Amino acid sequence: MLHIQENIKYILQRIEKACIANNRDPQEVQLLLATKTVPAARIRLAIEAGQTLLGENKIQEIKEKYDDLLDLKPTNHFIGHLQTNKIKDILKYDVTCIHSIDRLDLATKLHQRLTSKNKTMEVLIQVNTSNEESKFGIAPEDALALIQEVAQLDTLRIKGLMTIGLFSADEAQIRPCFQLLKNIQQQAKELHLPNVEMKELSMGMSGDLEIAIAEGATIVRVGTAIFGERLYPDSYYWNENK
Ligand SMILES: *Cc1c(COP(=O)(O)O)cnc(C)c1O
């Protein structure tokens, strides 16, 4: 239990340091706890330590932990790959933001479902900035077109962009991913689309949050550095099919 609290403290220090080093207000950067594989009892400790923004990768995991955490009123975001056949389920668990909108058919089906429920949803457009085939996200060159199309679906409130940086120890390879996302954000802002805010940049994880903050992250998604190593490779959790 102490570990989780200590780890959170340390992550908040890292965020603060990175903000100060880049002339940013630490208030501009939200910490999202990436809680895949973490049991509800451990997530509870993190929430009790003051962290209320959670992100899961699989509907099944939200479902399993939902009731156990309900009394703490966390804010639930969805950060995993979303299959269209799971849209119905995601609306059952008051997820307030989906970070992983990466194709029009997904956005359209989500819009249809939301329309029938008379609901709206905040979304981020996920961009595959590292161009790795194994990763989800719209190709950078197609991102603006997708943003314009999704902007026409009035139940979806586009709040910004999300990316997973290149897995590398080489900063010189990671940084361009985040710069690219920022760049797409600027271009999208210049379109002045109705229904599009383009305020959030969800980027940076345990290993690269300092670089992401330097490049403008407003949400960093941290799992390992708070909860410890996971048993399964991340690719397993990025595919809702499995
Ligand atoms: C697991 C995960 C994270 C957190 O990664 P860590 O390296 O454990 O901090 C962030 N974003 C997404 C989409 C994830 O699946």
The ligand as a Gaussian input file, in Angstrom:
#p B3LYP/6-31G(d) Opt

LIG

0 1
 C       -0.660000       0.449000     -20.414000
 C       -0.880000       1.745000     -21.078000
 C       -0.303000       2.920000     -20.586000
 C        0.629000       2.947000     -19.376000
 O        1.850000       2.395000     -19.714000
 P        3.001000       2.243000     -18.599000
 O        4.229000       2.093000     -19.387000
 O        2.654000       1.049000     -17.798000
 O        2.999000       3.485000     -17.786000
 C       -0.593000       4.101000     -21.237000
 N       -1.385000       4.136000     -22.328000
 C       -1.961000       3.034000     -22.828000
 C       -2.839000       3.142000     -24.024000
 C       -1.723000       1.804000     -22.219000
 O       -2.288000       0.709000     -22.743000

